[in-house]
Amino acid sequence: MKKALVTGTTGQDGSYLIELLLAKGYEVHGTKRRSSSFNTSRLENLSRERGSKPDNLFLHYADLADAGSLTNLVRDVQPDEIYNLGAQSHVAVSFEVPEYTADVTGVATIRLLEAIRASGLGTRFYQASSSEMFGSTPPPQNEETPFHPRSPYGAAKVYSYWAAVNYREAYGIHASNGILFNHESHRRGETFVTRKITRAVARIVEGLQTELVLGNLDAVRDWGYAPEYVEAMWLMLQHETADDYVIATGEAHSVREFVEAAFARVNLDWEKYVRTDARYERPSEVDALIGDASKAARVLGWKPKTTFTELVNLMVDEDLQSVRDERSGKLVRIDI
């Protein structure tokens, strides 16, 4: 049985990756931070489906800012694979807490790579890189496109990217970067624009909200479906040679288009409910991120399956059901 260690397990990608790894027969170890409130809600369905926490899933308290906890965890678990998904991942927030973002999104990658190097294990390492590293570089963006980040988050991800490349070249560690473009689902955090939109649509339908306030509607992004993107992560670590890959759909859609599609799903005119506010715009904007994932298709055999409209409809439908369940008292929280 292979062992995998996953950071960022309580996030969207972490929850989907854990489900994938468990389905493939892995023993999965995940990290979580101490919190005074429940923070494992995205993993609850695993317990609900099986009646209890899966026997081969283990969650450990650790922090990406604490080298000791990471080193001890790698030593004790001795994982075959490490997936570093943990980060301060909100771009707008990174302008407010740049030093913290640099530490847990950037320097933490060195902490994990050093733990692998010191252990002497042949652990394979996946680094969650981001399309935000490209920033203002014109699209389409691929593995050869120069980085020009436009936020502390993007800059920290560039640091992590090159750290993984350096440890691959200097120490022979099987370290791969997945440069993932925007990938969404109903598990996306509610402060991210796509989920903010679909959650608002559901609440407007149910009479719990009257308007949606957004920032730049003209920003263009490449949106895919998160469960498909975590499969690409796994494929990278199964490949004999470590490398770096762009994971994207290659399709361009604006925030305005996402809004239109979300409101269209419930037959509402979005212009009656949406207004913009400059306070939600970033100090330095990224106009367009559109990925070219032809290398991933050629080498890994990975291609996206879910269309833009299917993604939006799925998210709206899930949020509608969630709001209705919450109102009826059907939602029961389980901490695992």
N, C-alpha and C positions, 0 to 999 in steps of 0.2 A: 504494500500500500504506500503510494507516494504521500509525502507530507508537504503541505504548502502553508506559508505564513503570509497573511494579508494585513496590511495596514489600511486604515480607513474603512473598516468593515461596516460601520454604522451609516455610511453614505450610500448614495444610489448605486455607484459602480461596485462597491464592496459587497453589497447584498446580492447583486446579480452574479458576481464572480463566485461568491461562496456557494450559491445554488448550483452553478455550473460545475465547480470542483467536486462538490458532494455527489452530484449525479455521475461523475466520472470515477467515483470510488476513492477519492483522496481523503486523507486525514487532514482536516483544516484547522489551523490555529489563526485566530484573529486578534487584533488589538482593539481595545476601547479605552476611552478616558473616563476617569471618575467624574460623575455628574450628580447633582442633587435631584435631577429629574430623569425620567426614563429617556434613554437615547438609543435604544435598540429596536425601535418600532419597525424599521425596514426588514428586520430579520424575523419578525413575529410569525409570518406565514409559514416559515419552516417548522416552527413548533406546532402551529395549528394543523398543518397537513399530517404530521406524524404523531400528534398527540402529546409530544414532549420534545425537548431539545434533542437534535440528532446526536447519536452516541459518538460520532467521529467529528464533532464540531466543538472546539475549545476556545473560549474567549479569555484573554488575559489583559489585565490593566497594564498599560504602557503609554508612553508619550513620546512623540517624535522629537521633542525638545530635550529629552532625557536619554543621553547616550548609554548610561548604565542599564536602564530597563531594556533597551533594544539589544545591547550586547548579551545580556543575560538570557534574553528570550531566544536569540539565535543559537546560543550555546546549549540551552536546555532542549529546545525543540529539534534542532539539527534538520532544518527543512531542506527538501530537494529544490523547492522553488520559493522565491519571495516576490510578492507583488506589492510595490509601494504605491498605493493609491491615496494615502493620507496626505492632507495639505490644508492650509487656509486657502480655500478654492474660490472664494468670491472676489471677482476682479474689482468691483467698486469698493469693497471693504478694504482691499489691499492698499488703497490710497490713504485710508484712515489708520491702518496699523502696518506700515511698511516694514518695520524692523522685525516684528513678529512673523509676518509673511515670509520675509527672507530667511528666517530661522527654520520654521517648520515646513516650508515649501521648498527651500533651497538647501540649506546646510544639513537638514535631516537626512538627505540622500547620502551624503558623505558618511554620516553616522552608521547607516545600514551597510554601505559598501565596506566600511572599515570593519564592521562586525563580521562580514563574510570573509574578508581577507584574513583577519586574525584567527578565525575558526579553523581555517585550512580545509573547509568543506568545499565540495564542488557545486555549491548552491547556485542555481540560475536566478537571475535578477531581472525583474520587469520594472521599468521606471515610467510612471504615468506622465508623459510630456503633454504639451498642450498647443493647440493652434494659436493661442494668444502669444506664443513666442514670435510668430511672424509679424504681428502688429501691423505696421503701416506698409510692409512690403506688398506690392500689388499681387492679386491672385491671377491664375490659380497657383497654389503653393504645394510644392512637393518636397522630397527629402533633400534636394539640392538648393532650395530657396533660402536666401540669407535671412537671418533673424533680425527683427527690429521691434522689440517689445515696446508696448505703450502703457505699461502699468507695472507697479512693483511685483504683482503676481507673475506677469509675463517674464520679467527679468529674473525672478527667482526660479522659474521653470527652465530658463535658458541655462542657469548655473547647474541645475540638476541634470539637464541633458548632457552637458559637457563633462560633468563628473562621471556619469555612467560610461560615456565614451572613453574617458581617460582610464578608468579602472579596467575596462575591457582591454585597452591597448597596453597598459602598464603591467597589469597583474594576470591577464588572461581570464578574468572573470566573465562568465557568460552573461553579459548585461545588455539588454535591449531596451530601446526607447520606443514607446508607442505614441506617436504624435496624433492624438485624437482630436478631431474637430468636434463641434458641439454635438452632444448626444443626450437625448432626453427620454423621459418616461414619466409615469404618474408618481414615481418615487423621487423625482427631482425635488430639491429643496424649494420651499414656497417663496423664497426671496429671489430665486433665479427667474429671469423674465418670462420664459416659456410657461413655467408652473404658475407664476403670478397671474398670467393671462388666463390659463385654463381653470385655475381655482376661482378667479373672479367671475368668469363666465358661469360656472356652476352656482356660485353664490347669488349672482344676479337673477338667474333663472328661478332660484328658490326664494327670492325676495329678501335675502340677507345682506345685499350690497347694492348700491345704486350707481356707482361709477368705478372706472379703472383709470388710474393715473400712471402714465409711463414717461420714459425719457425719449431718446432718439428713435423714432419709428423708421428711419431710413437706413439704419445699420443692417448690413447684409451678412447672413451667416449660412453655414452648411450644416443642416440639422439631420441627425440620424437617430436610430432607436438603440438605446443603451444596451439591452441584452445582447444584441448582435456585436456590439463593440467589445464587450468583455470576452467574447469568444475569440476575437482577434488577439487579445492579450495572451490568452492561453496558447494559441497557435504559435506565437512568437517564441515562447519558451520551449516548445516542442521541436522547433527547427534546430538542426545540427549546429548551425552557425548563428551567433548573436549578431543582430543588425538593428537598424532603425527604420520605422515604417510610418507613413502617413495613413491614417484610417479616417475615411470620409465618404460622402455620397457623391461629391462632385456637382451637386445642385446648389444654386444660389436662391435664397429667399430672404426678403426683408422682414423686419419685425412687424411692419404694417401688414404684410401678407399673412403672417402667423396670426395676427389679431383677426383679420378678415375671415380666415379659415375657421378659427375657433368659434366666432360668433355665428358664422354660417351654419355650423354644426347644429345649433339650437334655433336656427331661423330668426336671428336677431340682427338688426342693423347696428354694426359696431360704432358708427359715428355718433349714435345717440348716447353712448355710454363711456366713450374713451376720450380723455383729454391728456395733454402733455404738460410737463413741468420741467423746466431747465435744471431743477435741483437733482433730478435723477440722471443727468448726463455726467459722464466722466470728465475729469480734468483734461485728459487726452484720449480722444475717441479712436476706435478701430473701425474703419469704414466697411471693410469687406474681407471675409475669410472664406475661401472656397478651396477645398482640398482635391488633390489628384492622388488617388489611392491605387494607381495602376501597378505599382511595385508590389503592394500587398496582394493584389489579385494574381499577379504573375508568380510570386514566390510562395505565398502562403495559401493561395486558393481562396482568399477571403473576398466576398462582395456583399454590399448591403442589400437587404431584401425589402424592408418596409419603406413605402413611399412617404413623401412629406405629408400629403393629405391623410394617409392612414395613421401616421404618427399623431397628428393634431387631433383627429377624431378619437383615437384611443385615449389620449390624455384627457380630453373633455369628458368622454363617457365615464372614465374611472373617477374623475373628480365629482361628477354629478352623483354617481353612486356613493362615493365617500361622504359627501355632504348630506345626502338623504339618510344614509346609515347613521351618521352622527346625530342627526336630528331625531331619529327614531330610537336611539340608545342601543343600536346593534353593535357598535364598536367597543370591543373589550381589549384593553391594553395588557400585553404580556411582556414582562422583562425577562430576557434570557441571558 
